[in-house]
Amino acid sequence: MNSPYGSTRTLVRPTHALIAPDGHVSSPLSGWQDASGVVLISPVMQPGPRFVQYLVHGSRDARSVGAAAGVQRLVYVLEGEAQLDGQALAADAFAWLPPDEPHDLRPPEGTTLLVFEKRYQPLPAEAAPGRVVGTLAKAPSEAFLGDPDAVLSTLLPITPGFDMAVNVFTYQPGATLPFVETHVMEHGLYMKSGQGVYRLADEWMPVAKGDAIWMASYCTQWFVAMGKRPAAYIYYKDIHRDPLSTGDFVAPSEPA
């Protein structure tokens, strides 16, 4: 459906961005064969996120054999079912794939993947963690700061070997972040379900399923779930590394 008067909720600011699905333009993806998708967040935005977040739309022959050298990848199945080295990943399953580990990832027709990629920053005398595969249903979950209406599910271990965290936050209608957050970590976020209002810097924006958000370091942020159904989003943040040694992302290369 055409937007009246060319309107859209999408906006890009120096400290934050909201990418609404009404403006998505699918295109071939670097590092993937026979797959199209939408790059939602990337370093070419200014001043420049330090990671990439994108959607993959599956097809009969869609395939990826790995990210670029030194780049870690987290894949979350939003819809359908993917195959990872022959293992089925159903909706709400995920896999964290270490840097420089080849893999055979196949999203068939009808499957949509959310992917986060970031250049891995190793720690001295500590190897990168091994592959992690799991499901949202089995991820550790707890009431956020004691609020049972705001449940945080942690997909990856919170250990120093990981320099990224990916979590799912589920809110009952009316639940909120308990305070306006301001912190050194940056975020990439994707609305899985529901709707609400997100405060980013000094803007309050309605958000709903399919929206993507980038939040730079120190961008003030707050959320309230609205409507009659729970709202949930999956989000990335950088952790466990010295801010003075933040690495730059290198775009994925074409697979062999």
C-alpha positions, 0 to 999 in steps of 0.5 A: 500500500502506498503511503499517503503524501510520502509519509513514513515512520523511518528516521535516521539521526546521529544517535539513533535510527528507526527503520520501519518495514514500509520502506524496506528494499530487498536486495542480494546479500553479500556472503549469501548465495541466492538469498535476498534481504534488508540491511537494517543497521550497518557502519555506513550509517553516520556516525557509524554503528560498530556492527551489522543487523540484517534480515535474510529472506530464504529461497529454495537454494539460499545458502551461506557458508560463513561470515567474513574473516574474523567476524562472528554471527548470530542467527535468529529464526523469525519465521519458518525453519532453517538448516544449520549443518543439517540441524533444523532450526525452527522459529525462535531458535538461534545459533551463535557462530564463532569467527572463522568457523565455516558452516552451512546455513540454508534458509528455504522459501518462507523462512526469515532470519534476523542476523547480527554480525560483529568483528570479534575482539579476542581477549589475551590468552583466551580463545573465542567460545565455541558454537552456541545453538539454542531456543528462546523457550529454553533460554535463561529468563528472569523478571527484570529488576523484579518486575514479573511483567518485564521478562528478560531472556538471555540467549548467550552466556554472559562470560568474558569470552563473548564480546556481544550479548543478544537478549529477548525482552518481553513486556506485558501491556503497560510494562515499561523499562523502569528508568531512562537508560544511558550507557556505553553499550550500543544497541541493535533492536528488532520488534518481534511482536506487539507494539509500544512507544520507544524514547530515543534521545528526545523523541518518543516514537510508536513502534510495532512488529517488524521495526528495527532500531539503532541506539548509539552509545549514550543515547537515552532510551526507554520503552513502554508496551501498549495495546492488548497483547505482549510486546517483545523485542530481540536486541544486541549490545556490545559487552566485556571489552575496553571502549578504547579498543573497539574494532571496526566491522568489515563487510562479509565477503562472497562465499567460496 
